[in-house]
Amino acid sequence: MAAEVNVLPARRVDLDAIMALERAGFPEPERWSERSWLVELVADNRRVLIARSHQTLGVITWSVLGELAELLRLVVAPAHRRTGIGTVLVEAGVEAVRLSGARAAMLEVGYNNEPAIALYQRLGFEQLRVREDYYGPGKHALILKRYAL
């Protein structure tokens, strides 16, 4: 991992960098829109964190509803995947939502996204169930939960 990675709350001025990550990280049908990310950045119950070194490395967004947090999106720049950036962002996000009152966290992940599943399981998330066709016909999701933050 890069020697100095800073993880900070994302702001509206980060929208262009976030959209660049989104374009690099996902095929067009799977991308979130600029409007979706803008909602994330301004909503009161969201915790959006951005990781930077000399460039933007990744972004994560969480929803917090009472004692339950949901990891909504994690994007790591393709050139920086498998370098620990995802781990740093998830851990920083867990701390942010814990400080906001969350006691447990959930997420959905594509059942064939083995690197992401391995990351989440390493960080204490356990499989609850499969949600069939969540991402479209034949594209199932695993529902994972971390019971203690």
Buried (B, 14 or more C-beta within 10 A) or exposed (E): BBEEBEBEEBEEEBBEBBBBBBEEBBEEEEBBEEEBBBEBBEEEEBBBBBBBBEEBBBBBBBBBEEEBBBBBBBBBBEEBBEBBBBBBBBBBBBBBBBEBEBBBBBBBBBBEEEEBBEBBBEBBBEBEEEEEEBBEEEEBBBBBBBEEB
